[in-house]
Amino acid sequence: MLVKAVALSKTYKIGWLKKRSIKVIKEAEIFIDKGETVGLVGESGSGKTTLGLLLTGLLKPDDGQIFFNGKEITRLTPSENKDFRRRVQIIFQHPEAAFNPKWRLIRSLAEPFRLHGIPFTERALLEQLETIGLYKEHLDRYPSQLSGGELQRAAIARVMVLEPKFLVLDEPTSMLDVITQAQIIRLLQEIQKEKGLAYLFITHDLELARLFCRRIYCLVDGKLQEMLTVRSASRESDF
């Protein structure tokens, strides 16, 4: 088992003068195997993104434990934590959030190499880009000069240079048109088939989750329930 969460809880405090607490995640339990695509559906504001951030270590839970490759992530050694930060990544609904608007694309795409001490060459970057449908001419453009689909492809390329094992996909196609949405889903399937990644696919679209995911969890009132899926696994022909 690659990712496992046990009795996970998270509470937010809201309000200015009179604060009140809202428990958005309540004793959640979830597991994701290597190479598996698991869906997470729920209404807007239900806490789906919060759960994704918890599983990636970007938020700390109030209670509960998260395991990656059998190790509890709060007990990792510095070297293990560095590897965890590389192997567990997230792609957001708004791809522009991953890029500095004042940087040309090549600088943003080179940043993960620098942060993780990976030798950088433009040739290696171009080889990575071509696998996801971007080319040399895109590197000198600013984020505002790219389409939504191109930006999402660039966001995927940016995390793939780190060779992750687990990706949280936080509604990665909801801002795209139907044709581009299908292209991005097929791209993610191809990457998964080649690399053996595990995905947590967050969406409000249950039908899309049924096509793309092997198992689906539903988040209602902060509680997770696993749903029966119509299909045992996704099929590229469905897109």
CORKAPE-V623511 format. One line per field, one symbol per residue. phi: phi as a letter, one per 20 degrees, with the letter a starting at -180 (. if undefined). psi: psi as a letter, one per 40 degrees, with the letter a starting at -180 (. if undefined). burial: I if it has 9 or more other C-alpha atoms within 8 Angstrom, else O. A space follows every 50 residues. Layout:
phi->???
psi->???
burial->???
This chain:
phi->.ecbcclecbcddcoeedfcdceecclfcbccegmeddecdrfgnfoffg fffffeneceffbnccdclndffedffgfffffgfeedccdefdfffecf fedfgffffegfgffdmegdcffffffffffdndcgfffeeegfedffff ffffffffeffelfdbdedelfdfedffffgfffffffffffffdmfdcd eebeeffffffedeccdddclndecedfefdfafcgffd
psi->hdhhhhfhihhihiicdgiihhhdhhfihiihiheihhihiiiheeeddd dddddeeeihidiiihhhfehheeeiidddddddddehiihidgddeeih eeiidddddedddddefhhhidddddddddeefiiddddeiideeiiddd ddddddddddeefidhhhggfeedeiidddddddddddddddddefiiih hhiegdddddddidihihhhfeihhhihididiihdde.
burial->IIIIIIIIIIIOOOOOOOOOOOIIIIIIIIIIIIIIIIIIIIOOOIIIOI IIIIIIOOOOIOIIIIIIOOOIIOOIOOOOIOOIOIIIIIIIIOIIOOII IOIIIIOIIIOIIIOOOOOIOOOOIIOIIIOIOIIOOOIOIIIOOIOIII IIIIIIIIIOIIOIIIIIIIIIIOOIOOOIIIIIIIIOIOIIOOOIIIII IIIIOOOOIIIIIIIIIIIIOIIIOOOOIOOOOIOOOOO
